[in-house]
Amino acid sequence: MIKKVIGKFLKYGTLISTFGLIASVALQIYARFFMSNTPAWTEEASRLFFIYTISFASGLALKDNYFVYLDVFFERLKPSIQDKILLFIHLVIFVLFGLMFYHAVLFVKLGLPEKSASMGTSMSLTFFCMVIMSATMAYYSFLALLKRLK
C-alpha cells in the first residue's frame, strides 16, 4: 500500500513539476518576444521546477532500474559476482542517501528564514527537493537490498 502511494506521489510530482517547467519556460519565451519586460521570477521558477523534476524522477528511476549501466563489462561477469556487485551498489546508495536525508532535513531548517531573491519564497521550499530525492532513493535502495538478500 505505502509503496503504491509513494510511487503515485513521485509520478504526479514529476508530471506537475515538468508541466510547471514547460509553462515557465514558455512564459519566458513569450515575454522576451512580445512584452517589454520579462518577469524576473520566471528564471528562478524554471530552475526550481527543473530541480524538483529531477528529485521526483530519481526515485522512480531507481525503482524501475532506469539508470545507465556499463553492460559491456557487467554482462561478462559471473552471475554470482553480478549479484554481489548489485548488492554492494544498493548498500552504498542506501547509506549515502540516508546520510543525505539527515543533512537535507537540517538544510531545510536552515532555509526557513531565508527568502529567494526574485520569487520571495522561503528557501526551505527550494531545499526540500533534496529531502524528497534522498528519502525516495534511500527507500527504493532499501527495497532493492531486501529483494537481493532474499
N, C-alpha and C positions, 0 to 999 in steps of 0.2 A: 504494500500500500504506500509506504513512505517513498519507496523507490519510484513509483509512478508519479507521485506528487512532485518530487524533486525534478524528474525528467520533464514534466509539463511546465514547471516553473522555468527551467532553463530554456526550453523550446520557445515559450511565449516571450521570455526576456530577450532571447536572441532576435526573434521577429520584431518585437516592438523597438528595440534599440537600432536594428538595421533600418526599419522604416523611418525612425527619427533621424538617423544619419542621412538617409536619402533626402528627406524633407529639408533638413537644414542646409545641405549642400545645394539643393535645388533653389532654395531661397537665396543663398549666397550668389549663385549664378544669375538668377533673375535680378537681384538688386544691383549687381555690377553692370548689367547691361541696360536696365530700364529705370533705375532710381538714381537720384542724385547722391544719396549717401547709403552705404552698405551698413546694415545693423552690425554693431561691433560684437554682439553676443553670439552671432552665428558661427564664427570660427571656433570659439570655445565650446559651444554646444556640439558641433560636429566632432570635435576631439573627444568630448565626453561620451557621446553616443558610440563612437568607434571603440573606445576603451571598454565600455560596457558590453558591446557586441562580442568582443574577444573574451571577456570574462565569462559571459554566459555560455559561449560556444566551446570554450576549452574543456569544461567538464563533460559536455556531450561528446566531444571528440575522443576523450579518454574512455568514456563509457562504450562507445561504438567502435573503438580501435581505429580511428581515422588519422592517427599521426603517421608521419613518414618513417619508414624503416629502411635499413640497408639490407634488403633481401638477398643481395648477391652474396654477402658474407654469412648472413644469418642462416640461410637455407642450406648451406654447406656443412653446418654443424650437425652433430648427432641430436636426435630429439630430446634426449635426457639433458644435454648441455643447453639446448634451447629453452627448456623448461626452467632450468636453474637461472639462466640469464634473465628471463622474463620475471621470475620471482624476485630476483635482485633489483631489477628496474622498478617494479611496483613497490618494493620496500623503500627504495630511495625516494621515489615520488611521494609516498605517504609521509615519510619523515620530513622531507623538505617542505612540502606544502602544509604539514601540520605545524611546523615552526613558523612558516609564513603566516598562517592563520592567526596564531597567537600575536605576532607582531603587527599584523594588519589591524586587529581589533584595537591595539594600543594606538596605532597610527590614526584610526578613525576618531578616537577620543581626542587626540591632539588637534585634529582638524575642526572640531566643533566651534571654537571661537573665531576661526579664520573665515574670511569671505573671498570668493573668487573675484578676479579683477573686473570682468565685463558682465558676468551674469548676476553677481551679487548673492549667489547661493553659498551655503556652507561648504567648505572644502571637505568636510566629512562625507558629503554626497559623492564627491569625486573619489575619495579614498576607499569608499565602501565597495567598489568594484574588486579590490584586492581581497576583501573578505569573501565575496561570492566565489571568485576564482579559486582561492586557496581551500575553502571549505569543500567545494564540489570536487576538486582534483583529489584532495585527501580522501573524501568519501568514496569516489569511484576506484581509486587505487587500493583502498582497504577492501572493497568488494572483490577486486581482481586478486588480491592477496589471498583472501579466503577461498576463492574459487581454485586458485593454484595449489593451495595446501590440501585440498580435499583429494 
